[in-house]
Amino acid sequence: MSTATKIASAWKADKISPRERILSAASDLFYRHGIRAIGVEAIAEAAETNKMTLYRHFPSKDELVAEYLRQAAREADHCWHVYGRAHPGDPLAQIRAWLAEMADHLANPGERGCALANAAVELPDKAHPARRVIEDCKIAQRHRLIDLCRGAGLSDPEMLADELHPQVKRLIDPDGAAPRLHSIRRWLSGKGGMRLGGFEFWVERDPKNKKKPSTYRIINHDPERR
């Protein structure tokens, strides 16, 4: 049974509204095939409706794309709340949980990476309504990572967040993504050094006091980066 058929069966069983059907079908098609490759006719057909109904709920395809990405951003935000509940008061564990999920996500052959990162590549026009959604989510993610890195006692939290976030988003190739993410997780667990971008990260421990928290040292190997 195809993904579209499964979705249609679920709609019939649960009596999903036309708007929800359209958004669900669009989200599935955009993610699996790309935003530019999918037209409103294909979305209407997959949602078992027509273009007139689609445009009644979404004035344009661009607005539908923006709502698809708002939904993706809300899902990403929800994940951070889950990490927070699973590891209350432990920001380093929350970062590890995020990296673990990203590694599993990118290593899954059925996944195409981050929906927002993919959309950023497909939609370079700054005037596109979805660009604001992408930029807002990127800023929110960066601030969240800075806060967690600072709360975990990591040195240079802004610098580290700037390296972690874009590097993770660039790792769309399943053959290289998971190993790199696992190396980041090992470093955060205090297991040796790691190279990332123009920086080298090392863990320093006091051998006389095993209970003392680790210090994380960053060496800048790129003189043009501050």
C-alpha positions as CSV (number, residue, x, y, z in Angstrom):
1,M,0.0,0.0,0.0
2,S,1.4,3.4,-1.0
3,T,1.9,6.3,1.4
4,A,-0.9,8.3,-0.4
5,T,-3.3,5.3,-0.1
6,K,-2.5,4.9,3.6
7,I,-3.2,8.6,4.2
8,A,-6.4,8.5,2.2
9,S,-7.6,5.4,4.2
10,A,-6.8,7.3,7.5
11,W,-8.8,10.3,6.3
12,K,-11.8,8.3,5.5
13,A,-11.7,6.6,8.9
14,D,-11.1,9.7,10.9
15,K,-13.1,12.2,8.8
16,I,-10.3,14.7,8.4
17,S,-11.2,18.2,7.2
18,P,-10.4,19.3,3.7
19,R,-7.8,21.8,4.9
20,E,-6.0,19.1,7.0
21,R,-6.1,16.7,4.1
22,I,-4.6,19.2,1.8
23,L,-1.8,20.2,4.2
24,S,-1.1,16.5,5.0
25,A,-0.9,15.6,1.3
26,A,1.2,18.6,0.5
27,S,3.6,17.9,3.4
28,D,4.1,14.3,2.3
29,L,4.6,15.2,-1.4
30,F,6.9,18.3,-0.8
31,Y,9.1,16.3,1.6
32,R,9.4,13.2,-0.6
33,H,9.7,14.8,-4.0
34,G,10.7,18.5,-3.4
35,I,8.6,21.6,-3.4
36,R,9.3,22.7,-7.0
37,A,8.5,19.2,-8.4
38,I,4.9,19.2,-7.0
39,G,2.0,21.2,-8.4
40,V,-1.3,22.1,-6.9
41,E,-3.1,19.5,-9.2
42,A,-1.0,16.7,-7.7
43,I,-1.7,17.9,-4.2
44,A,-5.5,18.3,-4.8
45,E,-5.6,14.8,-6.3
46,A,-3.7,13.3,-3.3
47,A,-5.9,15.1,-0.9
48,E,-9.0,13.7,-2.7
49,T,-10.3,17.2,-3.4
50,N,-10.1,19.8,-6.2
51,K,-8.1,23.0,-6.9
52,M,-11.0,25.2,-6.0
53,T,-11.2,23.8,-2.5
54,L,-7.4,24.0,-2.2
55,Y,-7.4,27.7,-3.1
56,R,-10.2,28.3,-0.7
57,H,-8.0,27.3,2.2
58,F,-4.6,28.4,0.8
59,P,-4.6,31.5,-1.5
60,S,-1.6,30.2,-3.4
61,K,0.9,27.4,-3.5
62,D,3.5,29.7,-1.9
63,E,1.2,30.1,1.1
64,L,0.7,26.3,1.3
65,V,4.5,25.9,1.3
66,A,4.8,28.4,4.1
67,E,2.2,26.6,6.2
68,Y,4.0,23.3,5.5
69,L,7.2,24.7,6.9
70,R,5.4,26.3,9.9
71,Q,4.2,22.9,10.7
72,A,7.8,21.5,10.4
73,A,9.0,24.3,12.6
74,R,6.4,23.5,15.2
75,E,7.4,19.8,15.1
76,A,11.1,20.7,15.6
77,D,10.1,22.9,18.6
78,H,8.1,20.1,20.1
79,C,11.1,17.8,19.9
80,W,13.1,20.3,22.0
81,H,10.3,20.2,24.6
82,V,10.5,16.4,24.6
83,Y,14.3,16.6,25.2
84,G,13.7,19.0,28.1
85,R,11.2,16.8,29.8
86,A,13.4,13.7,29.3
87,H,16.5,15.5,30.7
88,P,15.3,18.3,33.0
89,G,18.1,20.5,34.2
90,D,20.6,18.8,32.0
91,P,21.3,20.9,28.9
92,L,24.2,18.7,27.8
93,A,22.0,15.7,27.7
94,Q,19.4,17.6,25.7
95,I,22.1,18.5,23.1
96,R,23.1,14.8,23.0
97,A,19.5,13.8,22.5
98,W,19.1,16.2,19.7
99,L,22.2,14.9,18.0
100,A,21.1,11.3,18.5
101,E,17.8,12.0,16.8
102,M,19.5,13.8,14.0
103,A,21.9,10.9,13.4
104,D,19.1,8.4,13.4
105,H,17.0,10.6,11.1
106,L,19.7,11.1,8.6
107,A,20.9,7.5,8.6
108,N,17.3,6.3,7.7
109,P,17.3,5.7,3.9
110,G,13.6,6.7,3.9
111,E,14.3,10.2,5.1
112,R,15.4,13.2,3.0
113,G,17.0,15.3,5.8
114,C,15.6,18.4,7.3
115,A,12.5,19.8,5.6
116,L,13.4,23.4,6.4
117,A,17.0,23.0,5.2
118,N,15.8,21.4,2.0
119,A,13.3,24.2,1.4
120,A,16.0,26.8,2.0
121,V,17.9,25.4,-1.0
122,E,14.8,25.2,-3.2
123,L,13.5,28.7,-2.3
124,P,16.3,31.2,-2.6
125,D,13.9,34.1,-3.3
126,K,13.9,36.3,-0.2
127,A,10.4,37.6,-1.0
128,H,8.9,34.1,-0.9
129,P,6.6,33.9,2.2
130,A,8.3,30.7,3.3
131,R,11.7,32.4,3.7
132,R,10.5,34.2,6.8
133,V,9.5,30.9,8.3
134,I,12.9,29.4,7.5
135,E,14.8,32.3,8.9
136,D,12.7,32.6,12.0
137,C,13.2,28.9,12.7
138,K,17.0,29.1,12.1
139,I,17.3,32.0,14.5
140,A,15.2,30.2,17.2
141,Q,17.3,27.1,16.8
142,R,20.5,29.0,17.1
143,H,19.4,30.8,20.2
144,R,18.2,27.6,21.8
145,L,21.6,25.9,21.1
146,I,23.5,28.9,22.5
147,D,21.4,28.8,25.7
148,L,22.0,25.0,26.1
149,C,25.7,25.2,25.3
150,R,26.0,28.0,27.9
151,G,23.9,26.1,30.4
152,A,26.1,23.1,29.9
153,G,29.2,25.1,30.7
154,L,30.8,24.7,27.3
155,S,33.3,27.4,26.3
156,D,32.4,29.9,23.6
157,P,28.7,28.9,23.4
158,E,27.9,31.2,20.5
159,M,30.8,29.9,18.4
160,L,29.9,26.3,19.2
161,A,26.2,26.8,18.4
162,D,27.2,28.4,15.0
163,E,29.3,25.3,14.2
164,L,26.9,22.6,15.4
165,H,23.7,24.0,13.8
166,P,24.8,24.6,10.2
167,Q,27.0,21.5,10.2
168,V,24.1,19.3,11.2
169,K,21.8,20.9,8.6
170,R,24.4,20.3,5.9
171,L,24.7,16.6,6.6
172,I,22.0,15.4,4.2
173,D,24.2,12.6,2.6
174,P,23.3,9.5,4.6
175,D,26.8,8.0,4.0
176,G,28.5,10.8,5.8
177,A,25.9,12.3,8.1
178,A,25.5,9.7,10.8
179,P,29.3,9.0,11.4
180,R,29.9,12.8,11.8
181,L,27.0,13.2,14.2
182,H,28.2,10.3,16.2
183,S,31.6,11.8,16.5
184,I,30.0,15.0,17.8
185,R,28.1,13.0,20.4
186,R,31.3,11.2,21.5
187,W,33.0,14.6,22.0
188,L,30.1,15.8,24.1
189,S,30.3,12.6,26.1
190,G,33.9,13.5,27.0
191,K,35.6,11.0,24.6
192,G,38.5,12.6,22.9
193,G,38.8,15.4,20.3
194,M,36.9,16.3,17.1
195,R,37.4,18.5,14.1
196,L,34.4,20.5,12.9
197,G,34.6,23.3,10.3
198,G,37.7,25.4,11.1
199,F,37.8,24.4,14.8
200,E,39.2,21.6,16.9
201,F,37.3,20.6,20.1
202,W,38.9,18.8,23.0
203,V,37.8,17.6,26.4
204,E,40.0,18.4,29.4
205,R,39.5,16.6,32.7
206,D,41.2,17.0,36.1
207,P,42.8,13.5,36.7
208,K,42.9,14.2,40.4
209,N,39.2,14.9,40.7
210,K,37.0,12.7,38.6
211,K,33.8,14.3,39.9
212,K,34.8,17.7,38.6
213,P,33.0,18.7,35.4
214,S,34.9,18.5,32.1
215,T,36.2,21.6,30.5
216,Y,35.7,21.9,26.7
217,R,38.5,23.6,24.8
218,I,38.1,25.0,21.3
219,I,41.1,25.7,19.1
220,N,40.6,27.9,16.1
221,H,42.5,26.6,13.1
222,D,41.1,29.3,10.7
223,P,42.8,32.7,11.3
224,E,40.0,34.4,9.3
225,R,37.4,33.2,11.8
226,R,36.8,35.0,15.1
